[in-house]
Amino acid sequence: MDARLEAVVDIPAVLGEGPVWDEREGVLWWLDIPGQALHRFDPATGDDQSQALGQEVGSLVLRQSGGLVLATPDGFVAYDWARGRGDLLASVESDNATTRMNDGKCDRQGRFFAGTMAYDFTPGAGAFYVMDADHNVRKLFGDVTISNGLAWSADDSTLYYIDTMTGSVEAFDFDIAAATLSDRRTVVKISESDGLPDGMCIDTEGYLWVALFNGGAVHRYSPSGALDGVLEIPAQKVTCCAFAGDDLGDLYITTASQDTDDPNAGKLYRCRPGVTGTPVTAYAG
Ligand code: CA
């Protein structure tokens, strides 16, 4: 796959994550989780700014009323970049100091879905939650080890989901009216030699783009789980990917530099894979 991959932010993140395109401001928000920083990349100028968060934030979404919502170790926090501060909307496992929130995304109704994980990766210590527009939080299921990538099919009938330690992309039947999940099944089984599935996004053809941690690649899979393409990344720890830009035709890829002296590790990459992504939905509450 020749997609003109380039590094757009050279300063290495410890573990870059959570890229989200913000069409309102024409910027890409992204996180350095252990670096405890929120980044704002402006593709028009190439300028990347960051703010210290003081905690490990696993993911972010846009908020319809303005600003962002962060998935933090204490729960969901509304965040205002201009003020550089946040306000807790709803607690999630805030009484459990051994876990933090990780990957998350909004469905097309504007609910924020995100899961948790133990800092020490204790098997089954995490869970998967949804915060409705009224800030009420419901636990959808437990027994999660590293809650990671998620993506919805264009008709909202399917939620694709990654718990990294399963080595799989799974799917649920999704009821968007009630925000309920059923019929969990495995769609893609990834061999250990290809790395661990981490972040994920979906394109307008319904194909899944899966970042492979320790795999040095992003894989594209058909909705039925067939490997369709391999986008090689010059860093092994590939963490997440998201479509961005005015035409949603730019794919941004985050990577990690922890535990390696590879000079290509931890950079933010971008390419034009030849397909476009689906628009981001902001949190409704
Ligand atoms: Ca992740």
Residues whose N, C-alpha, C, O or C-beta is under 5 A from the ligand:
A	BS01	CA	D103 N148 D198 G199 T239
